[in-house]
Amino acid sequence: MADGIKLDILAPQGVAQPQGMYNHAISVSSGRLLFIAGQVAIDADNQLVGPGDFNAQMQQVFKNLGSILGSAGASFENVVKFTTYLTGSQDLSAFYDNRREIFAEIYPHGRYPTNTLVVIDQLAREEWLIEIEAIAALP
């Protein structure tokens, strides 16, 4: 439960267990939804963090997501869905390593949101290596 919101993680029959740190489905029984646009590694001063450095960019993306959630009176516990875009399969292992580290901090109880991971050719700007959008349930 995230801040008084009832979130139920579903474990549907006939579907394989999740292949990573996510869940297949989450039911939200109350509250409002917050849709967060895809976040890239741009800091509050409008500067790219970590040019060419996937790890630094992913850390900044989660920092941005946390700031937006906080501005809505929410936290990562309110997130029910991530959509993650990577610009190349060469960053998959770095993504999984970073996610393991980040999720240990933001999801200490292991109640992960749903996630779709997509590897694409390029984001809107060539220097961006990762973009993550989110949906959160608010009271």
Secondary structure, 3 states (H helix, E strand, C coil): CECCECEEEECCCCCCCCCCCCCCEEEECCCEEEEEEEECCECCCCCECCCCCHHHHHHHHHHHHHHHHHHCCCCHHHEEEEEEEECCHHHHHHHHHHHHHHHHHHCCCCCCCEEEEEECCCCCCCCCCEEEEEEEEEC
